[in-house]
Amino acid sequence: MTQRAPQAWLEDRAFHFALVERSTGEVLGVAGLNRETADAAELHYWIRTDHAGGGLTTEACRRLVDWARSSLRLRTLTLWAGRENASSRRVAEKLGFTHLGPLDWRPQGGLGDFAAESYELRLDRQDGGGSRG
């Protein structure tokens, strides 16, 4: 858990984690869940560009998805990814999220607002809802 969100964690609203390099202890990114309703949350993730493509984000998020299903008893996860961010969209696909289409609003990022795509994962499906590819 990151230190910035202990109250949200205690209130069962948000769960933020740092992605840390095992060998050096260096923080490489973040991943977490923001509860939207009692049975749904938004999954979010970010990793430093120089560490993208190594599978760390997918590995961390796969564990978060499993935790959301088993411990938080969530039924649905949503996420959005920048339309031009192929890596982020690939993580969503590897986790088994379904692409729903473009967002009807533009999220803010470090370089201003940007076009984004919406995704959803149903956790209450019998098969677990996603591929392990």
Protein Blocks (a to p, Z undefined) as FASTA:
>chain_A
ZZklmmmmmnomaccdddddfklopafbdcddddfblmbccddddddfklgonlmmmmmm
mmmmmmmmmmnopabdcddddfklmklmmmmmmnopacfbjcfbdcddfkoccddddddd
dfkbfnlopacZZ
